[in-house]
Amino acid sequence: MFKLTALAFMPTSAVIFGILVIVILSFPSATTDFSEGAWLIYGSAALSIAISVPIAWLVARRMLNRRERRLIDAGAGTGTHIAVPPS
């Protein structure tokens, strides 16, 4: 589960950071004043990391559940999906 969370963390963080930067750039004061805009972008980077941890956990749970459903549907681990001819 932790491996899947680590795998989902970076794309989730990137998407959240991109959304926050687009929101920040919609304010005219952030684009005209460098010091204000820089602090807002630094804050959005920290906020995106903090927000993406629980979201990545939820994404990983969804990925794991989907994978497990496929394995269960295929009968993995039970041997029922292998056709053995009668001897």
C-alpha positions, 0 to 999 in steps of 0.5 A: 500500500505504501509503495502505491501511495509513493507512486501516486504522490508525485503526480497528485502533488504536481496536479494540485500545485498546477491548479494552485499556481493557476489560481494564484496567477489569476490575481493581478497583484501576484503577477505585478509584485514579485515578492508577493507572488513568490511567497504565494507560489512557495506557499502553494508548493508547501500546501500542495505537498500537505494536501497531496499526501491524503489524496495520494493515499485515497488514490492508492486505495482505489488502485489497490482495490481495482487490482484486487478485484481483477485478481479475484475475478480471474480466480488468481491464487485458487487454481480454478482458472487453470483448466486441467485435463482429466487423466 
